[in-house]
Amino acid sequence: MPKMKTHSGAKKRFKRTATGKLRGRKAYSSHILEKKSPKRKRSMSQPVFVKAQDAPRVNKMLGGK
């Protein structure tokens, strides 16, 4: 059986922390920024942890179990 390949899009967007949690960027943070408040834009710059519901899927794309 061939090896499973890591999903190229996922490996560019998510990182696994030392404790095994998955970290990514917030959505809607890259364009149409003029109408968004400065407070909202600042909060978008902080990385966020992937939700528990999405973690198994992202983990699988990154080559985990």
trRosetta pair geometry for C-beta under 8 A, 3 or more apart (Angstrom, degrees):
i j d omega theta_ij theta_ji phi_ij phi_ji
4 63 6.2 159 98 -124 110 76
6 10 7.2 -127 171 71 81 106
6 11 5.2 54 147 -54 123 130
6 61 7.3 70 -166 154 60 57
6 62 6.2 12 -144 -154 100 35
6 63 4.7 -44 -91 -42 88 114
7 10 3.9 56 86 15 113 115
7 11 6.6 165 82 -18 58 84
7 61 3.7 -38 17 -170 137 96
7 62 7.1 -61 36 -64 93 39
8 11 6.1 -57 -145 34 29 107
8 12 6.8 24 157 -16 62 107
9 12 6.1 -64 -158 35 31 108
9 13 6.4 6 156 -4 67 119
9 61 7.9 -51 72 176 83 136
10 13 5.9 -74 -144 47 31 101
10 14 5.6 -23 -180 25 75 114
10 58 6.2 170 -150 -151 123 72
10 61 3.8 120 -25 129 169 127
10 62 5.6 -123 129 -65 124 73
11 14 7.3 -66 -111 54 21 77
11 61 8.0 -143 -41 135 68 92
11 62 6.4 128 -85 -120 74 76
13 24 5.6 22 151 -136 86 109
13 25 7.0 -95 -161 18 83 98
14 22 5.3 -7 -171 -172 122 104
14 23 6.7 144 -157 72 68 44
14 24 4.8 -39 -99 -79 76 100
14 50 6.8 9 -128 -49 125 132
14 58 5.6 141 -85 -175 174 123
14 61 8.0 92 37 84 138 116
14 62 6.4 -94 88 -69 122 127
15 22 7.4 152 77 -155 37 57
15 23 5.1 -24 63 62 86 99
15 24 7.7 160 19 -77 66 53
16 20 6.4 -18 -175 -141 106 35
16 21 7.3 153 -157 77 60 34
16 22 5.9 -36 -101 -98 63 64
16 23 7.6 159 -103 16 14 82
16 62 6.6 142 -45 150 115 160
16 64 7.8 125 -89 -54 145 133
17 20 6.7 -41 70 29 76 18
17 21 4.6 4 32 56 121 84
17 22 7.5 -141 0 -74 84 16
17 23 5.8 82 -47 -21 99 117
21 49 5.4 -37 167 -137 125 117
21 50 7.6 173 174 37 77 83
21 55 8.0 -70 -149 -123 59 129
22 49 6.7 107 76 -161 57 69
22 50 4.0 -13 90 18 113 126
22 55 5.7 168 19 -127 127 85
22 58 5.2 109 -174 106 168 138
22 59 6.7 -121 -56 -68 135 77
22 62 7.7 -173 -114 -10 119 151
23 47 5.0 35 176 157 110 129
23 48 7.2 161 -152 84 68 29
23 49 5.8 -48 -98 -100 65 55
23 50 7.1 -128 -79 -16 16 83
24 47 6.7 162 84 -160 18 90
24 48 6.4 -30 69 66 68 77
24 49 8.0 90 23 -145 72 15
24 50 5.7 64 5 -67 114 91
24 58 7.8 -109 -43 -140 133 153
25 29 6.3 -120 161 43 110 142
25 44 8.0 41 178 174 88 76
25 47 6.3 -66 -91 -117 50 69
25 48 7.3 70 -171 24 14 88
26 29 5.0 95 83 -42 92 131
26 43 7.5 52 -28 125 169 75
26 44 4.6 -125 71 -143 136 69
26 46 7.4 50 -23 68 120 65
26 47 8.0 -166 -25 -134 77 28
26 48 5.5 83 -71 -6 80 127
28 32 8.0 -53 -166 65 85 106
28 44 7.2 -102 89 -122 75 137
29 41 7.5 126 -145 -140 81 61
29 44 3.7 172 -113 169 114 127
29 45 7.2 160 -168 -70 134 46
30 33 7.9 -97 138 -54 16 109
32 35 6.5 -22 165 30 87 104
32 36 7.4 97 119 -22 73 105
33 36 5.4 -64 -155 36 51 115
33 41 6.0 67 -158 -106 106 126
36 40 4.8 -115 178 87 99 127
36 41 5.3 119 113 -58 118 92
36 44 7.9 7 157 -13 152 142
37 40 4.5 94 59 6 82 104
37 41 7.0 -152 93 -5 43 86
38 41 5.6 -56 -145 38 34 111
38 42 6.3 36 156 -22 67 104
39 42 5.9 -52 -149 33 29 111
39 43 6.6 25 154 -16 62 106
40 43 5.9 -57 -150 37 31 108
40 44 6.5 34 151 -24 64 106
41 44 5.6 -53 -150 31 34 115
41 45 7.1 39 152 -29 62 98
42 45 5.9 -51 -160 19 36 113
42 46 7.9 36 148 -21 61 96
43 46 6.1 -47 -165 20 44 112
50 54 5.2 -111 175 88 102 109
50 55 5.2 136 107 -85 114 72
50 58 5.4 -74 -160 21 168 160
51 54 4.8 75 62 16 88 101
51 55 6.9 -133 94 -31 42 85
52 55 5.6 -36 -145 3 32 123
54 57 5.6 -64 -168 43 58 112
54 58 5.8 50 143 -19 87 110
55 58 5.9 -61 -141 42 31 106
55 59 5.8 37 160 -26 68 110
56 59 5.5 -56 -144 36 28 117
56 60 6.4 31 157 -22 63 105
57 60 5.9 -55 -153 32 29 111
57 61 6.7 27 151 -17 63 105
58 61 5.7 -55 -152 35 35 111
58 62 6.4 26 152 -14 67 109
59 62 5.8 -64 -149 41 30 106
59 64 3.9 -64 176 66 89 129
59 65 7.1 -28 141 62 119 40
60 63 7.9 81 -180 -45 29 10
60 64 6.4 -85 -76 67 30 74
60 65 7.6 -19 -94 153 70 14
